[in-house]
């Protein structure tokens, strides 16, 4: 009996499928237009702030300095201490709500214009274009055999990249070590181990991310690309291709009657793909790889201008606007929806409350630590407790303080000679001894209050801090 003939499935060779796609190098084409100018505006704005702030002076010190050694953060006229971590928390909340709001309104605006990865990639690509040329020249150079010219161009490009990356690392460390002091150390090559590590680490990260990895960071490393869709809805403005207008696509001459041929406005030139820094085709619809840089809008508009067609084949629009053919005014009106109003209201409430709290922040902080040992025998007539008062003067001018205690009749305070002077942006630990007659206390914990008030100051500040005085039990 003959065995049945093997089926096609049985005879098919096993197919190996890679779990990860092999990266294809992207050579983005240079493009001009209002969105390109907007990106460069944010490049200049963010980098002038980043590179310039450490060199500004304020009250004979660096204007912005995060002094981790002395646990003080200077931001212009404000001095923050570890106890002010609540302001950092509020800043993070404001940043999160701002991200939610901007994303719900206009998609990945942060990614496309102000994200450090986008900003530094734009800077590195500018250097690359200046040295190696635009897209076709770079492609040709990469495919050409190794020659002296190729080595020279590649070496010049990487040297410029490394110089920018190291300057970025130096500036970053300059926010934590006074930058003029750091510059002296670098010139003398006398940096400490941590300063050396962070300059090279941050520089290497900048060089690797912006020079080599580029779109891979956005596609595979950044979590924002993965959860951004949770912030979108059908009225979110996103970069969209108008299929109803553009399809069916096809090449044609400028003078051709493409409508008679049944063609749409898309000439299938591929410019939108060539200018994309992540290498996607926006005509395939919204994709998580799209960072919202709008380079495809500028590129397509240039082609539409050359062909004499209306702009906006690729544009900022919403799903509802495309499907319902809404005009610009109708689309904008739908942007102002309950979700956006709630985000805006919450964000401004937090900003106003935070600004009020920061404006009315008391520039004096007091912490009380009681010595665990009660300095009194059970049969002694007096009860004595020792405390350490940590008084912080968060302003940048010296202040004088007087310390008193209350809460128990007849309580006496023994301390250093008062008033006590504390320099600006400084703190002192002041030992304090309290005495009170035993008969005026109750056994165990007795509630008392320390009062720290300014003396001879235009601004009168009174701080009250509660504590306990421990009295021994009688035999």
N, C-alpha and C positions, 0 to 999 in steps of 0.2 A: 504494500500500500504506500502510495507516495505521500510524503509529508506536504502540507499546504505550503504554497509559495509564500515567502516572507513578505510582509506588507511593507509599504514605503516607510512607515514609522519605525518598523523594526530594523530596517537596513540603514536608516539615517545615521550619520556620524554624530557623535556627541559634540555639542557646541559649547565652547568656553566663553563665559561672559564676565568681563571685568566689573568689579564692584565700584571702581572709581574711574571716571573719565580722564584720559591723558590730556594734560593741559596743552592747548594750542596757543602759541604766543599771539597776543593781540597787538596790532599796530594802529592805534587810533589816529584818525585823520584830523588835522587841525580844522577848526570851524570858527566862524565869526557870527555875531548876532547879539541880540539883546540879552539872551540867557548866558551866552559865553562871557559877555561883559559883566553880568551879574555875578558869575562865578569868580571872575578875577577881582571884582570889588570885594567879595568876602575873603579871598586869598590875601589881598592887601590889608584889609581891616583886621583880620584875625592875627596876621603875622606882625603887623606894626604893634599890636597890643602885646603879643607874646614876646617878641624880641626887644621891644622898647621899654616895657614896664620895669624890668630889673634895673635899668639905668636911671630911673627917675628918683630924685631925692625928696624927702619930706621930714621936716624937723631934724635935720642933720643926720638922717639915716636913710636907708633904702625904703622907697615908698611902699613896695609890696615885698614882704619877706616872711617866710614861714620858718621861724627859728625853732627847729625841733629840739636843739640842745637845751635851750632855756625855756622851752615850752611856751613860746609866745608867737602869735601870728600878727604881723603888722600889715594893715591894709589902709594906706593913706593915713587919715587921722584917727583910725580905730586900732585898738590893741585887743586881741582876743586871747583868752586863756583856755586851758582844757575844760574849765567849768562852763565855757560858752559853747559847748558842743551842740546845744539846742539850735544855734544859728546855722550850723552846718546841716543839721537835719532839715531845717526849714528850707535851706538852699536846695537840697536834693529833692524835696517835695515840689518846690517851684519848678525845678528843671524837669521833673517827671510830668507834671501837669502841662507844662509848656510843650513837651514832646507829644503828649496825647492830643492837645489842641491843634498844633500845627499839622500833625499827621492826619487827623480827622478832617481838617479843612483842605490841605493841599498835598497829601501823600508824604513822600520821603523828602521833604524840604531840607531837613537837617543833613541827610546823607548827601544830597546833591550839591549843597552849597557850603556848609560850615563844618562838616565832620573832618577831624584831622586827617583821616585816611584820604579823603577826597582832596583836601587842600594840599597835602604834601605830594600826592600823586600828580596833581596838576602842576606843581612846581617842578617835580622831577621830569615830567614829560616835556615841559617847556625847555629844560636844559637839554634833554635828548633831541628835541627837534632843532635846537640851535646848533648842536654839534654834528648830528648825523643827518639832518634834513627831515622833510615831511614823510608821509606814510610810504610812498612808493620807493623813495630813496632808502629808507630804513629796511624795507623788505628786501630790496636788491642787495643792500650791504650784508644782511644776515645770510643770504643765500650764496654770496660770493666766497671764493676760496680765501684762505688766510693770507693776507698780504701785509706789508708794512703800513699801508694807509689804513687798512681795517684795524690793525692793532693800535695804531695811533689814535684813531677816532674813538675806539672802545675805551682805551686807557684814559683819554681826556674826559670822556663822559663819566666814567666811574670815579675819577679823581674829583670832578666837580660834585658828584653825588656825595662822596665821602666827606668832602669839606663842608658841604651844607649840613650833612647829618651830624658831624662832630660839633659844628657850631650850634645846632639845635640841642644836642646833649649838654653842651656847656651852658647854654641859656637856661635849660631846665634845672640844672643843679644850682644855677645862680638865683633861683627862687628860694633855695634852702640855705645856701651859704652866700653872704654878701658878695655880689658879683665882682666888685672891684678887688676885694680880697682874693676871690677865686681866680681872677685874671692874673694877679701877681703870682699866685701859687703855680698856675699853669705855665706862665712864662719862665719860672724858675724850676719847673718840673718837681715841685715839692708838695703835690697834692696828697691828701690822706687817702687811705684805702677805699673808703666808701665813696668819696668824691670821684676818684678814678674809676671805680666800678660803674657808678651811675652815669657818668659822662659817656663811657664807651658802651654801656648797655643800652641807654636811650638812643645814642647815635646809631648803634647797630640795628636796633628795632626800626628806626626811621629809614635807614638805608635798605633794610630787607623788605619792609612792608611797602614803601612807596616806590622803590626801585625794581624789586624783583617780583614780589607776590601780587601787588596791585589788586586786580579784581578778585583774586583768590581770597583775600581777606574779607571782602564784602560778600562773596558767595558762600564761603564755607566757615569762616571764623566768627563773623559778626552775628550775634543772636537776633539783632533787630530785623534782619531780613526774614527771619522765620516767623516772628509773631506780629509783623506789621499788619497782616491781613485782618487781625482781630480789631484793629483801629479803623479799618476802612468800612464804608458803606456805599450804597449805590449813588450817593450824592457827593462823595469825596472827589475832589479834583485830582485827577491823575493824568499822566502823559498817555495819550490815546491816539490810535490810528483810526481814522474814519473810514471803515470798510465800505459803508454805503456810498461814499463818494469816490473812494480809490479803486474799488474792484469793478470789473476784472482788470488787473494790472497788465502792463505790457509796454514795450519800447515803441517809440514813434518819433517822427521828425517834428520839429517845432511847428511847422506849417500844416501838418496833417490834420484832417477832420477826424479826430479820434472818437468822437461821439458816434459818427456814422459807422465806425468799425466796431462799435459796441464796447469800447474800452473806458475805464475809469480814469481818474486824474493821476494815479500812480504810474510813473514811467518805468518802474522796476529798475532804478539806477543803482540801488544798494547803498546810497550815501548814508541813510539812517543807520545802517549796520557798520559802515566804515568809521563813522565818528563816535560810535558807542564805546565807552571805556571798558564795558564788561562784555562786549561782543555779541549782544543779543539782537534779534530782529523784532522791533517794536510792533511790526505788522502781525505778529503772532499773538498779540494781546498782552495783557498785564502779566508780568513774570517777576518772581521774587528776586531775580538778579538785577532788575532795573533799580538804579539808585536815584532816579529822579533828577538827573543833572540837566535834562532838556537839551542835550547836544543834538539829538535827533530832530528836534523842532527847528533849531537854527539851520541844520543841514537841509532838511526838507524844504524849508521856506526859501532857501537860496535857489533850489532847483525849481520851485514853483515860480519864482521871479523870472528865471531864465526862460521858462516855458510860457510865461504870460498867463499862468493860472492863478486863481485866488490862493492866498496863504491859508494855512490852518489845516492841511491834510493830516498832519501830525500836530497835536495841540494839547493844551491842558483842557480836559473836559471830564465829565462824569459819565457813568454808565447810563443813568437815566437821561442825561442830556443827549447822548448819542442815539439811544433807542427812541426817544420821544421827539427828537429834532428840536430841542429847546434852543431859543436864542440866548445870547450872552446874559441879558438882563434876567431872564427866567432862571438860568442856571445859577447865577450869583444869589438870587433870592432864595433858592433852595439850599444854598450853603448855610444860611442862617436858620438852623433847625434846632430843636430842643437840646440835642446832644451838645452842640457847639455852645449854646447859651449857658448850659450847666457848667461845662468846662471853663468857660470864660468867667462866670460868676465866682466859681470856687477859686480859680487862679488869682483873680484880683482881690478877693477877700483875704487870701493868704498873704499876698504881697503887701496889702495895706496894713494888716495886723503886724506883719514882720517889720515893716518900716516904722510903725509907731513904737513897737517894742525896742527897736534898735535906737531910735531917736531919743527915747526916754530911758535908756539903759543907765543904771546907777554905776558910776565909775569906781565903786569901792565894793570889794567882796570880803566877807569874813567867814572863816571856818573855825570852829571851836573843838578842840580835842582835850578830853579830861584825862589826867593821869589816873591809872586804875587803882593806885594805892591811896586809900583815905588816910591822911596824916592826922589821926586822932586815936588815942587809946579810949577804951570804953569808959574809964573814970575821969578822963580829961575834961576840963571846963569848956574848952574851945574845940570847935571842929574846923579842920583845915583841909582844903582841897587845892590841888595844883592843876592848872590848865595851860594849854598852849594855844594862843590865838594867832591864826595865820591871817594877816591883813594884807590884802592885795590892792594896790593903787593902780587901776587900769588906765588912768589918764597919763599923759606924758609930761606932766609937771609935778613937782614935789608937793606933798600935802602934809599937814600936821593933824594928828588925831589925839583925842582924849578917850580913855576907856573907863567905863564905870560899870558897876554891877547892881542889880536890884532883884527883888522877889522875896527876900527875907529881911525882916526888920533887923537893923543893927549890923548888917553884913559889911565887912571891910575888905577893900581890895588893895593888895600890895603888888606893885609892878615897877618897871623902870621909871625913870624920871619922865613925867608927862609935861607938855604934850610930846608925842612921839612923831618924829619926822620920817617919812617914807618917800624915797625918790620916785620920779615918774616911771611908769611901767615896771614897777618893782614890787616886791613883797617882803615882809618880815614876819618871822615867827617870834611872838612876844610871850615869854613865860609870865603867868599871872598866878598869884596866891590869894585865895579867899579865906577869910576867917569870920566865924560867927559863933556866938555863945550857944553851947549845946542845948540849953533849955529853950532856945528859940526855934529849934528844928524838930522835925519828927524823925524817928528812926527810918533809915533807908533813903530813898530818893526824894530830894526836895527840888522843886522847879525854881530855876533862877533865870535871869535874863542879862546878857552882856550888851551894853550899848557902846557903840563906836561912833563918834561924831567928829566932824572936821572942826578945826580951830583956826580962826583968823583967815578964813577963806571966803571969797565972794559968794561961792556956791555952798550953801549949808546942806550937809549930808548927814543923816542919822541912820545908822544901821543897827537893828536889834536882832540878836541871835540867841535863841534859847539853849539852855544846857541844864544839867542836873548836878546838884551837890549831894554827896553821899554822907550821911551821918551814921555813926556806929550805934548799935543797940546797947542799951544799958544792961549791966549784969543783973 
